[in-house]
Amino acid sequence: MKIGFVSSEVYPFTKTGGLADVSGALGKYLGENGFDIRIITPLYAQSIVRTKDFHPVDFLQGLSMTFNHRTLYYSVYTSTLPGSSTFVYFIDCPELYHRESIYTNHQDEYIRFGLLNRAAIEIFQYMNWSPHIIHCNDWQSALIPLYLKTLYKWDKLFKNTRTLLTLHNVGYHGNFPLQVVHELGFTDFMPLLDDYDTRQGRFNFLKTGVIYADMLSTVSKTYAREIQTAEYGHGLEAMLSYRNQRLVGIVNGVDYSEWNPETDREICKNYGPDTLHLKAENKACLLNELKMPYHFHQPVVGMVGRLVEQKGIDLVMEVMEKVLEENTFQLIVLGSGEEHYERYMYGLQARNPEKVFFYSGYNNSLAHKIEAGSDIFLMPSRYEPCGLNQIYSLKYGTIPVVRRTGGLADTVKAYDWQTQQGTGFVFEHYDGAGLKWALEHALSTYNHQEAWRNIQKQAISEDFSWEKQVREYIGLYKKIVQMG
């Protein structure tokens, strides 16, 4: 089966979030399962420094594309995903992609990703390659389904091509003023655009994809249900509800070759289900590196992630001072984001220097050490399409405290004292009282080491490997092809 996979970021070449991880891992594992998968992504300035193994594709050099009166020139380079034979094709258009960041607030952002959509289709044309499915991801590649039904409808190469649009986070739409449709080539197809949006004077990349993709998927079963409601749908709930027979949820997999305490090269001491006592050595090592006091029987709570409202930082601000005052534990936070959240974390550290450590930014090595050295992992998200850190935490025996939403609900089983079954501590409502209850429940349970060890063993035994999750995508691809 031939799969064209179009994504605005692909790990390890570029990454801002989970989209990159999925793009890289799915590409690798589909290739290992015999699929002819070809990944298309921009060649950002940030991509170039991450690999030296780029090769020009001879017949894809010096190409051009016109958007209204603006002509852009691009070439295509290729490389393979590390540890695989899957080819990645990079669109090199320095005018658009050699900027200070992957995503920008520049006025031509719609052109940057309009080019990605059209160039992906035209690259397949130059290759004379007819994919069974073009798998699009988020708003940045969501125009492909409509392009295939309009500007490229003439080409019989795509006569049997179907489209899948994966919604990694419906909070990001790609909304632009209506006049961009002329530059994107949709002037003659205005009746096909969403009538409500056109009357409002805007054009929505993601909604267009939701309307015209043959199949929709998102990154957890719970999130697939949530986005059909006003609370989580971000204005797309009506259209997603209308198309719910074509919407499925598949939880993201994890690459356990990178996130596994038995083989992790970033941590001080490798350990596994039968050597959980060695986890304490990682705690000692982590605290020593951060110059914090180490107490054998005192739990460490870790947080790794973006400091934005979606991640529940407001709840942390509401209750953490009180929880620190009433309980004995240490808090280690790694992340960056909105300025007022970072200021709060610095202030919390200043007021509790022996209990709190905050690292602003991203540090991959430290992220691994926090997973291995923490006892509890805090992830109180307002919404979470899938989430990966809670899945890493399960494998490391670092017990998650999460809100029951999206992928968190699908991956963390609430611990029940009576049955002694469960892999974490889960609160229902998005409020400070819920977070305080769940975190203190985890802290008190930690004092019962036999029960805690039982939770850890259940957590470690969970399997969210890509080897397992890729089977669900293979099943979905087969279903799409059989639609006819």
C-alpha positions as CSV (number, residue, x, y, z in Angstrom):
1,M,0.0,0.0,0.0
2,K,1.3,3.5,-1.0
3,I,0.9,6.2,1.6
4,G,1.8,9.8,1.0
5,F,2.3,11.4,4.4
6,V,2.3,15.2,4.7
7,S,3.3,17.0,7.9
8,S,4.7,20.4,8.9
9,E,7.1,18.8,11.3
10,V,8.9,15.4,11.5
11,Y,11.1,14.1,14.4
12,P,14.1,14.1,14.5
13,F,14.4,16.8,11.9
14,T,12.0,19.3,13.4
15,K,9.8,19.3,16.5
16,T,7.6,21.6,18.4
17,G,5.2,19.0,19.8
18,G,3.6,15.5,19.5
19,L,2.9,16.0,15.8
20,A,6.6,15.6,15.1
21,D,6.8,12.4,17.2
22,V,3.8,10.8,15.5
23,S,5.1,11.7,12.0
24,G,8.5,10.3,12.6
25,A,7.4,7.1,14.4
26,L,4.5,6.3,12.2
27,G,6.7,6.7,9.1
28,K,9.3,4.4,10.6
29,Y,6.9,1.6,11.7
30,L,4.7,1.7,8.5
31,G,7.9,1.2,6.5
32,E,8.9,-1.7,8.7
33,N,5.4,-3.2,7.9
34,G,6.0,-3.2,4.2
35,F,4.2,0.1,3.3
36,D,5.6,2.3,0.6
37,I,5.4,5.5,2.6
38,R,6.8,8.8,1.4
39,I,6.9,11.8,3.9
40,I,6.7,15.4,2.6
41,T,7.7,18.2,5.0
42,P,9.3,21.7,4.7
43,L,13.1,22.2,4.9
44,Y,13.3,24.7,7.7
45,A,16.5,26.4,8.7
46,Q,16.1,24.4,12.0
47,S,16.0,21.1,10.0
48,I,19.3,21.7,8.3
49,V,21.4,21.7,11.5
50,R,19.9,18.4,12.6
51,T,21.2,16.1,9.8
52,K,24.0,16.2,7.3
53,D,22.5,13.4,5.2
54,F,20.4,15.5,2.7
55,H,20.6,14.6,-0.9
56,P,19.1,16.6,-3.8
57,V,16.4,14.8,-5.8
58,D,17.7,15.4,-9.4
59,F,14.4,15.8,-11.2
60,L,12.9,18.0,-8.4
61,Q,15.3,21.0,-8.6
62,G,14.4,24.6,-9.6
63,L,10.7,24.1,-9.4
64,S,8.3,27.0,-9.2
65,M,4.7,27.7,-8.1
66,T,2.6,30.8,-8.5
67,F,0.2,32.1,-5.9
68,N,-1.8,34.9,-7.6
69,H,1.1,37.2,-8.6
70,R,3.8,35.8,-6.4
71,T,6.1,33.1,-7.9
72,L,8.0,31.0,-5.5
73,Y,11.0,28.7,-6.3
74,Y,11.8,25.5,-4.5
75,S,13.8,22.3,-4.8
76,V,13.4,19.0,-3.1
77,Y,16.0,17.1,-1.0
78,T,15.7,13.7,0.6
79,S,16.9,11.8,3.6
80,T,15.8,8.7,5.5
81,L,14.3,8.5,8.9
82,P,17.0,7.4,11.3
83,G,17.0,3.6,11.8
84,S,14.6,3.0,8.9
85,S,14.4,2.9,5.1
86,T,11.5,5.4,5.0
87,F,12.2,8.4,2.7
88,V,11.5,11.9,3.8
89,Y,11.3,14.6,1.1
90,F,12.1,18.1,2.2
91,I,10.7,21.2,0.3
92,D,13.5,23.7,0.2
93,C,12.1,27.2,-0.3
94,P,14.4,29.5,1.7
95,E,12.1,32.5,1.1
96,L,9.4,30.8,3.1
97,Y,11.0,28.3,5.5
98,H,14.4,29.8,6.5
99,R,13.0,31.8,9.3
100,E,13.5,32.2,13.0
101,S,10.9,29.6,13.9
102,I,8.9,26.8,12.4
103,Y,5.6,28.6,12.8
104,T,5.5,32.4,12.6
105,N,3.1,35.3,12.8
106,H,4.1,36.6,9.4
107,Q,1.4,37.7,7.1
108,D,2.3,35.1,4.5
109,E,1.8,32.1,6.9
110,Y,-1.0,30.8,4.7
111,I,1.4,30.8,1.7
112,R,4.0,28.9,3.6
113,F,1.6,26.0,4.2
114,G,-0.3,26.5,1.0
115,L,2.9,25.7,-0.7
116,L,3.3,22.6,1.4
117,N,-0.1,21.3,0.3
118,R,0.3,22.0,-3.4
119,A,4.0,21.0,-3.6
120,A,3.2,17.6,-1.9
121,I,0.7,16.9,-4.7
122,E,3.0,18.1,-7.4
123,I,5.9,16.1,-6.1
124,F,3.8,12.9,-6.4
125,Q,3.0,14.0,-10.0
126,Y,6.7,14.4,-10.8
127,M,7.3,11.0,-9.4
128,N,4.4,9.6,-11.3
129,W,3.4,8.0,-8.0
130,S,-0.2,7.3,-7.2
131,P,-0.8,7.0,-3.5
132,H,-3.7,4.9,-2.2
133,I,-4.0,7.4,0.7
134,I,-2.6,10.9,1.4
135,H,-2.4,11.2,5.1
136,C,-2.7,14.9,6.1
137,N,-1.9,16.3,9.6
138,D,-3.5,19.3,11.3
139,W,-4.3,22.6,9.6
140,Q,-0.9,23.0,7.8
141,S,-1.7,20.2,5.3
142,A,-5.6,20.2,5.5
143,L,-6.1,21.8,2.1
144,I,-5.0,18.7,0.2
145,P,-8.4,17.0,0.2
146,L,-10.0,20.1,-1.5
147,Y,-7.1,20.6,-3.9
148,L,-7.5,17.0,-5.1
149,K,-11.2,17.8,-5.7
150,T,-10.5,21.1,-7.5
151,L,-7.2,22.2,-9.0
152,Y,-5.9,18.7,-9.4
153,K,-9.1,16.9,-10.2
154,W,-8.0,16.6,-13.9
155,D,-5.1,14.3,-13.0
156,K,-6.1,10.6,-13.3
157,L,-3.0,9.8,-11.2
158,F,-5.2,10.6,-8.1
159,K,-8.4,9.0,-9.4
160,N,-8.3,6.3,-6.6
161,T,-6.5,8.3,-4.0
162,R,-8.3,8.8,-0.7
163,T,-7.4,11.3,2.0
164,L,-7.1,11.0,5.8
165,L,-6.8,14.1,8.0
166,T,-5.5,13.5,11.5
167,L,-6.5,16.2,14.1
168,H,-3.7,16.4,16.6
169,N,-5.1,19.5,18.2
170,V,-8.3,21.2,17.1
171,G,-7.4,24.3,19.0
172,Y,-5.3,25.4,16.0
173,H,-7.3,26.1,12.9
174,G,-5.2,28.2,10.4
175,N,-7.7,31.1,10.2
176,F,-7.0,33.8,7.6
177,P,-8.9,36.7,5.9
178,L,-11.1,35.5,3.1
179,Q,-9.0,37.2,0.4
180,V,-6.3,34.5,0.8
181,V,-8.5,32.1,-1.2
182,H,-7.6,34.0,-4.4
183,E,-3.9,33.4,-3.8
184,L,-4.4,29.8,-2.8
185,G,-6.2,29.1,-6.1
186,F,-9.8,28.7,-4.9
187,T,-11.4,31.8,-6.7
188,D,-13.4,29.5,-9.0
189,F,-14.5,27.2,-6.2
190,M,-16.0,29.7,-3.7
191,P,-19.3,27.8,-3.5
192,L,-17.4,24.8,-2.1
193,L,-16.1,26.8,0.9
194,D,-17.9,26.9,4.2
195,D,-20.7,29.4,3.8
196,Y,-20.7,30.7,7.4
197,D,-16.9,31.4,7.2
198,T,-17.2,33.2,3.9
199,R,-20.0,35.4,5.2
200,Q,-17.7,36.2,8.2
201,G,-14.9,37.1,5.9
202,R,-12.5,34.3,6.8
203,F,-11.0,31.1,5.5
204,N,-10.3,28.2,7.8
205,F,-7.7,25.6,6.7
206,L,-8.7,23.0,9.3
207,K,-12.4,23.3,8.7
208,T,-11.9,22.9,5.0
209,G,-10.0,19.7,5.6
210,V,-12.7,18.4,8.0
211,I,-15.3,19.0,5.4
212,Y,-13.5,17.3,2.4
213,A,-11.2,14.6,3.8
214,D,-12.5,11.1,3.1
215,M,-11.7,10.1,6.7
216,L,-10.9,11.9,9.9
217,S,-8.9,10.6,12.8
218,T,-7.6,12.1,16.1
219,V,-5.1,10.9,18.7
220,S,-7.3,9.3,21.3
221,K,-10.8,7.8,21.5
222,T,-11.9,10.2,24.3
223,Y,-10.7,13.2,22.4
224,A,-12.7,12.0,19.4
225,R,-15.8,12.3,21.5
226,E,-14.8,15.5,23.3
227,I,-14.2,17.5,20.1
228,Q,-17.9,17.0,19.1
229,T,-18.9,19.1,22.1
230,A,-18.9,22.9,22.5
231,E,-16.4,22.7,25.3
232,Y,-13.6,21.1,23.3
233,G,-14.6,21.5,19.6
234,H,-13.2,25.1,19.3
235,G,-16.0,26.0,16.9
236,L,-15.7,22.8,14.8
237,E,-18.0,20.7,17.0
238,A,-21.0,20.9,14.6
239,M,-19.1,19.8,11.6
240,L,-17.3,17.0,13.5
241,S,-20.6,15.7,14.9
242,Y,-22.0,15.8,11.4
243,R,-19.1,13.7,10.2
244,N,-18.7,11.5,13.2
245,Q,-19.2,8.3,11.2
246,R,-16.0,9.2,9.5
247,L,-14.1,10.1,12.7
248,V,-12.0,7.6,14.7
249,G,-9.6,8.0,17.7
250,I,-6.3,6.2,17.8
251,V,-4.0,6.7,20.8
252,N,-0.5,7.8,19.8
253,G,2.3,5.2,20.3
254,V,5.6,5.7,22.1
255,D,9.0,4.8,20.8
256,Y,10.3,2.6,23.6
257,S,13.7,2.4,22.0
258,E,14.1,6.0,23.3
259,W,11.8,6.0,26.3
260,N,12.6,2.9,28.3
261,P,14.3,2.9,31.8
262,E,16.0,-0.4,31.0
263,T,18.0,1.0,28.1
264,D,17.8,4.8,28.5
265,R,21.4,6.2,28.1
266,E,20.4,9.6,29.7
267,I,19.7,8.3,33.2
268,C,22.1,7.4,35.9
269,K,21.0,3.8,36.6
270,N,18.9,1.6,34.3
271,Y,16.1,-0.4,35.9
272,G,13.0,-2.4,35.0
273,P,10.0,-4.2,36.6
274,D,12.3,-6.5,38.6
275,T,14.8,-3.9,39.7
276,L,12.5,-1.0,40.7
277,H,14.6,-0.4,43.8
278,L,17.2,1.1,41.5
279,K,14.8,4.0,40.7
280,A,15.9,5.6,44.0
281,E,19.4,5.9,42.7
282,N,18.0,8.0,39.8
283,K,16.2,10.2,42.3
284,A,19.4,10.8,44.2
285,C,21.3,11.5,41.0
286,L,18.7,14.0,39.7
287,L,18.5,15.9,43.0
288,N,22.3,16.0,43.2
289,E,22.5,17.4,39.7
290,L,20.0,20.1,40.6
291,K,21.8,20.8,43.9
292,M,18.7,19.9,45.9
293,P,18.7,17.9,49.2
294,Y,17.9,14.2,48.9
295,H,15.7,12.4,51.3
296,F,15.2,8.7,50.7
297,H,11.6,8.5,51.9
298,Q,10.4,11.9,50.4
299,P,8.6,11.8,47.1
300,V,9.6,13.9,44.1
301,V,6.9,15.3,41.8
302,G,8.0,16.0,38.2
303,M,6.4,18.2,35.5
304,V,7.7,18.4,31.9
305,G,5.8,20.4,29.3
306,R,4.7,23.7,27.9
307,L,3.7,26.4,30.4
308,V,0.4,27.3,28.7
309,E,-3.2,27.4,29.8
310,Q,-4.1,24.1,28.1
311,K,-1.7,22.3,30.4
312,G,-3.5,23.2,33.6
313,I,-0.9,25.6,34.9
314,D,-3.7,27.8,36.3
315,L,-4.7,25.0,38.6
316,V,-1.1,24.5,39.7
317,M,-0.9,28.2,40.6
318,E,-4.1,28.0,42.5
319,V,-3.1,25.1,44.8
320,M,0.6,24.3,44.7
321,E,1.6,26.7,47.5
322,K,-0.9,25.2,49.9
323,V,0.0,21.6,48.9
324,L,3.7,22.3,49.5
325,E,2.8,23.8,52.9
326,E,0.7,20.8,54.0
327,N,2.7,17.9,52.6
328,T,6.3,16.8,52.4
329,F,7.6,16.5,48.8
330,Q,9.8,18.2,46.2
331,L,8.7,19.6,42.9
332,I,10.8,19.7,39.7
333,V,9.4,21.6,36.7
334,L,10.9,21.7,33.2
335,G,9.3,23.8,30.6
336,S,8.7,27.2,29.0
337,G,5.8,29.2,27.8
338,E,3.7,32.2,28.7
339,E,5.6,34.8,30.7
340,H,3.3,35.0,33.7
341,Y,3.5,31.2,34.2
342,E,7.3,31.3,34.1
343,R,7.3,34.2,36.6
344,Y,5.1,32.2,38.9
345,M,7.4,29.1,38.7
346,Y,10.5,31.3,39.4
347,G,8.7,32.8,42.4
348,L,7.6,29.4,43.7
349,Q,11.2,28.3,43.5
350,A,12.4,31.5,45.3
351,R,10.0,30.9,48.1
352,N,10.7,27.2,48.5
353,P,14.4,26.8,47.4
354,E,14.8,23.3,49.0
355,K,11.5,22.1,47.7
356,V,11.1,23.5,44.2
357,F,13.3,23.6,41.1
358,F,12.4,25.3,37.9
359,Y,14.3,24.9,34.6
360,S,13.0,27.3,31.9
361,G,13.4,25.9,28.4
362,Y,13.7,22.4,27.0
363,N,16.5,20.0,27.9
364,N,16.0,16.5,26.5
365,S,18.6,14.9,28.9
366,L,16.9,16.5,31.9
367,A,13.5,15.4,30.7
368,H,14.7,11.8,30.8
369,K,16.2,12.2,34.2
370,I,13.0,13.7,35.6
371,E,11.0,10.8,34.3
372,A,13.4,8.3,35.9
373,G,14.1,10.3,39.1
374,S,10.5,11.4,40.0
375,D,8.0,9.3,41.9
376,I,5.0,11.2,40.6
377,F,4.3,12.9,37.3
378,L,1.9,15.9,37.3
379,M,-0.2,16.6,34.2
380,P,-3.4,18.4,35.1
381,S,-4.4,19.5,31.6
382,R,-7.5,21.4,30.7
383,Y,-7.6,19.3,27.6
384,E,-5.1,16.9,26.1
385,P,-5.7,15.3,22.7
386,C,-3.3,12.5,23.5
387,G,-0.3,13.4,25.6
388,L,3.0,11.5,25.6
389,N,4.6,12.4,28.9
390,Q,2.1,10.4,30.9
391,I,2.8,7.4,28.7
392,Y,6.6,7.8,29.3
393,S,5.9,8.1,33.0
394,L,4.0,4.7,33.1
395,K,7.0,3.0,31.5
396,Y,9.3,4.6,34.1
397,G,7.1,3.6,37.1
398,T,6.6,7.3,37.7
399,I,2.9,7.5,38.7
400,P,0.9,10.0,36.8
401,V,-1.6,12.5,38.4
402,V,-3.8,13.6,35.6
403,R,-7.2,15.0,34.7
404,R,-9.7,12.7,33.1
405,T,-9.7,14.2,29.6
406,G,-8.6,13.2,26.1
407,G,-5.7,10.8,25.9
408,L,-5.1,11.1,29.6
409,A,-8.4,9.3,30.2
410,D,-7.5,6.6,27.7
411,T,-4.0,5.8,29.0
412,V,-4.1,6.3,32.8
413,K,-6.4,4.0,34.9
414,A,-7.5,5.5,38.1
415,Y,-6.2,3.7,41.2
416,D,-8.8,2.0,43.4
417,W,-7.7,1.3,47.0
418,Q,-10.3,-1.5,47.3
419,T,-9.3,-3.5,44.3
420,Q,-5.7,-2.2,44.3
421,Q,-5.9,-1.9,40.5
422,G,-4.9,1.2,38.6
423,T,-1.9,3.0,37.1
424,G,-2.4,6.6,38.4
425,F,-4.5,9.2,40.1
426,V,-7.2,10.8,38.2
427,F,-9.4,13.8,38.9
428,E,-12.6,14.6,37.0
429,H,-13.4,18.4,37.1
430,Y,-11.1,21.1,36.0
431,D,-10.7,22.9,39.3
432,G,-8.1,23.4,42.0
433,A,-9.9,21.2,44.5
434,G,-9.8,18.3,42.1
435,L,-6.0,18.7,41.5
436,K,-5.3,19.1,45.2
437,W,-7.3,15.9,46.0
438,A,-5.6,13.8,43.3
439,L,-2.1,15.0,44.2
440,E,-2.5,14.5,47.9
441,H,-4.1,11.1,47.3
442,A,-0.9,10.1,45.4
443,L,1.4,11.6,48.1
444,S,-0.4,9.7,50.9
445,T,-0.4,6.4,48.9
446,Y,3.3,6.8,48.3
447,N,3.8,6.3,52.1
448,H,2.4,2.8,51.7
449,Q,5.3,1.4,49.8
450,E,3.9,-2.1,49.1
451,A,0.8,-0.6,47.5
452,W,3.0,1.9,45.6
453,R,5.2,-0.8,44.2
454,N,2.1,-2.6,43.0
455,I,0.9,0.5,41.2
456,Q,4.4,0.9,39.6
457,K,4.4,-2.7,38.3
458,Q,1.0,-2.3,36.8
459,A,2.1,1.0,35.2
460,I,5.3,-0.5,33.7
461,S,3.4,-3.4,32.2
462,E,1.2,-1.1,30.1
463,D,2.0,-1.3,26.4
464,F,1.6,1.8,24.2
465,S,4.4,0.9,21.8
466,W,4.2,1.9,18.1
467,E,4.5,-1.7,17.2
468,K,1.1,-2.1,18.8
469,Q,-0.5,1.2,17.9
470,V,0.6,1.0,14.2
471,R,-1.8,-2.0,13.7
472,E,-4.7,0.4,14.3
473,Y,-3.5,2.7,11.6
474,I,-3.0,-0.2,9.2
475,G,-6.6,-1.3,9.9
476,L,-7.8,2.3,9.3
477,Y,-5.9,2.5,6.0
478,K,-7.4,-0.8,4.8
479,K,-10.9,0.5,5.7
480,I,-10.3,3.8,3.8
481,V,-9.1,1.9,0.7
482,Q,-12.1,-0.4,0.8
483,M,-14.4,2.6,0.8
484,G,-14.0,2.7,-3.0
